[in-house]
Amino acid sequence: MSDLAVETVHQNIHHRQSIGHLIAPAPTKAQLELAFLAALTAPDHHRLKPTRFVVIPEAEREAFGELLSQALADTGQQEEAQLERVKHHPFRAPLLVLALTKLQDHPKVPHFEQILSSGAAVQNFLLSLQAQGFSTMWRSGAVVESSLFKQALGLTESDLISGIIYIGTAVKAIPPRQEINVSEFVSDWKK
């Protein structure tokens, strides 16, 4: 890989940030497919492919907002303002994608490895979208723990809703992230 290619990859990684206000355009079907392919190359012990994605079509956003409200109520939230507010979350971006983790019992691949694999898949997905010129916000919250929400998605109780990914174009540029002092997070092992 050339020095320029390495620099481009690292710039994409270093510049990725969650952006809350997203507008059209969203990725085309072909651009989204490219991002899904990138996601599914994540490290995956025994190739179990625990990650699944569900695209929320634009025409279904209102119904999805209703489901989010019902799911939040299912978690015990009773405050009407919160239940009403979550109905509008699907309209924060022109495209929403759910990331799911379908856990499998395997003698050599514990659930935590499958969860980490799914997280790596989501990161690849976000980086691919950014490389194509789009911005994202990866959210979760109490709603992802809802049994009702899991049932509506055809998941078992042990499966995970790894997050809701909001996708679109940033309204404005955001400041670069603060420089990271790597030495605060990395050390040498000593016996």
For each residue, the residues with C-beta under 8 A, 3 or more apart:
1: 5 6
2: 5 6
3: 6 7
4: 7 8
5: 1 2 8 9
6: 1 2 3 9 10
7: 3 4 10 11
8: 4 5 11 12
9: 5 6 12 13
10: 6 7 13 14
11: 7 8 14 15
12: 8 9 15 16 127 130 131
13: 9 10 16 127
14: 10 11 177
15: 11 12 130 176 177
16: 12 13 126 127 130
17: 174 177
18: 136 137 138
19: 22 135 136 137 170 174
20: 92 137 166
21: 92 170 171
22: 19 92 93 94 135 136 137 166 167 168 169 170 171
23: 93 94 168 169 171
24: 94 168 169
25: 94 168 169
26: 93 94 95 134 167 168 169
27: 31 32 35 95 129 132 134 167
28: 31 32
29: 32 33
30: 33 34
31: 27 28 34 35 129 132 134
32: 27 28 29 35 36 55 95 97
33: 29 30 36 37
34: 30 31 37 38 128 132
35: 27 31 32 38 39 125 128 129 132
36: 32 33 39 40 53 125
37: 33 34 40 41 128
38: 34 35 41 124 125 127 128
39: 35 36 42 51 53 121 122 124 125 128
40: 36 37 49 51 121
41: 37 38 124
42: 39 51 117 118 120 121 123 124
43: 116 117 120
44: 47 48 49 50 117 121
45: 48 108 109 113 114 117
46: 106 108 109
47: 44
48: 44 45 104 106 109 114 117
49: 40 44
50: 44 101 102 103 104 114 115 117 118
51: 39 40 42 99 100 101 102 117 118 121 122 162
52: 99 100 101 102
53: 36 39 97 98 99 100 125
54: 97 98 100 153
55: 32 95 96 97
56: 60 61 64 90 95 96 97 98
57: 60 61
58: 61 94 95
59:
60: 56 57 63 64
61: 56 57 58 64 65 90 91 96
62: 65 66 87 90
63: 60 66 67
64: 56 60 61 67 68 90 96
65: 61 62 68 69 86 87 88 89 90 91
66: 62 63 69 70 87
67: 63 64 70 71 149 152
68: 64 65 71 72 86 87 89 90 143 149
69: 65 66 72 73 83 84 86 87
70: 66 67 73 74 148 149
71: 67 68 74 75 143 146 148 149 152
72: 68 69 75 77 82 83 86 142 143 146
73: 69 70 76 77 78 83
74: 70 71 146 147 148 149
75: 71 72 142 143 145 146
76: 73
77: 72 73 82 83 142
78: 73 83
79: 82 83
80: 83 84
81: 84 85
82: 72 77 79 85 86
83: 69 72 73 77 78 79 80 86 87
84: 69 80 81 87 88
85: 81 82 88 89
86: 65 68 69 72 82 83 89 143
87: 62 65 66 68 69 83 84
88: 65 84 85 91 92
89: 65 68 85 86 92 164
90: 56 61 62 64 65 68 96
91: 61 65 88
92: 20 21 22 88 89 137 166
93: 22 23 26 96 137 166 167 168
94: 22 23 24 25 26 58 167 168
95: 26 27 32 55 56 58 166 167 168
96: 55 56 61 64 90 93 164 165 166 167
97: 32 53 54 55 56 125 164 165 167
98: 53 54 56 153 161 163 164 165
99: 51 52 53 118 121 122 125 138 161 162 163 164 165
100: 51 52 53 54 118 153 155 159 160 161 162
101: 50 51 52 114 115 118 159 160 162
102: 50 51 52 155 156 159
103: 50 111 114 115 158 159 160
104: 48 50 109 114
105:
106: 46 48 109 110
107:
108: 45 46
109: 45 46 48 104 106 113 114
110: 106 113 114
111: 103 114 115 158
112: 115 116
113: 45 109 110 116 117
114: 45 48 50 101 103 104 109 110 111 117 118
115: 50 101 103 111 112 118 119 160 162
116: 43 112 113 119 120
117: 42 43 44 45 48 50 51 113 114 120 121
118: 42 50 51 99 100 101 114 115 121 122 160 162
119: 115 116 122 123 162
120: 42 43 116 117 123 124
121: 39 40 42 44 51 99 117 118 124 125
122: 39 51 99 118 119 125 126 138 162 163 165
123: 42 119 120 126 127
124: 38 39 41 42 120 121 127 128
125: 35 36 38 39 53 97 99 121 122 128 129 165
126: 16 122 123 129 130 136 138 165
127: 12 13 16 38 123 124 130 131
128: 34 35 37 38 39 124 125 131 132
129: 27 31 35 125 126 132 134 135 136 167
130: 12 15 16 126 127 133 134 135 136
131: 12 127 128
132: 27 31 34 35 128 129
133: 130 169
134: 26 27 31 129 130 167 168 169
135: 19 22 129 130 167 168 169 170
136: 18 19 22 126 129 130 165 166 167
137: 18 19 20 22 92 93 165 166
138: 18 99 122 126 163 164 165 166
139: 163 164 165 166
140: 143 144 161 162 163 164
141: 144
142: 72 75 77 145 146
143: 68 71 72 75 86 140 146 149 161
144: 140 141 149 160 161 162 163 164
145: 75 142
146: 71 72 74 75 142 143 149 150
147: 74 150 151 157
148: 70 71 74 151 152
149: 67 68 70 71 74 143 144 146 152 153 161
150: 146 147 153 155 156 157 159 161
151: 147 148 154 155
152: 67 71 148 149
153: 54 98 100 149 150 161
154: 151
155: 100 102 150 151 159 160 161
156: 102 150 159
157: 147 150
158: 103 111
159: 100 101 102 103 150 155 156
160: 100 101 103 115 118 144 155
161: 98 99 100 140 143 144 149 150 153 155 164
162: 51 99 100 101 115 118 119 122 140 144
163: 98 99 122 138 139 140 144
164: 89 96 97 98 99 138 139 140 144 161
165: 96 97 98 99 122 125 126 136 137 138 139
166: 20 22 92 93 95 96 136 137 138 139
167: 22 26 27 93 94 95 96 97 129 134 135 136
168: 22 23 24 25 26 93 94 95 134 135
169: 22 23 24 25 26 133 134 135
170: 19 21 22 135 173 174
171: 21 22 23
172:
173: 170
174: 17 19 170
175:
176: 15
177: 14 15 17 180
178:
179:
180: 177 184 185
181: 184 185
182: 185 186
183: 186
184: 180 181
185: 180 181 182
186: 182 183
187:
188:
189:
190:
191:
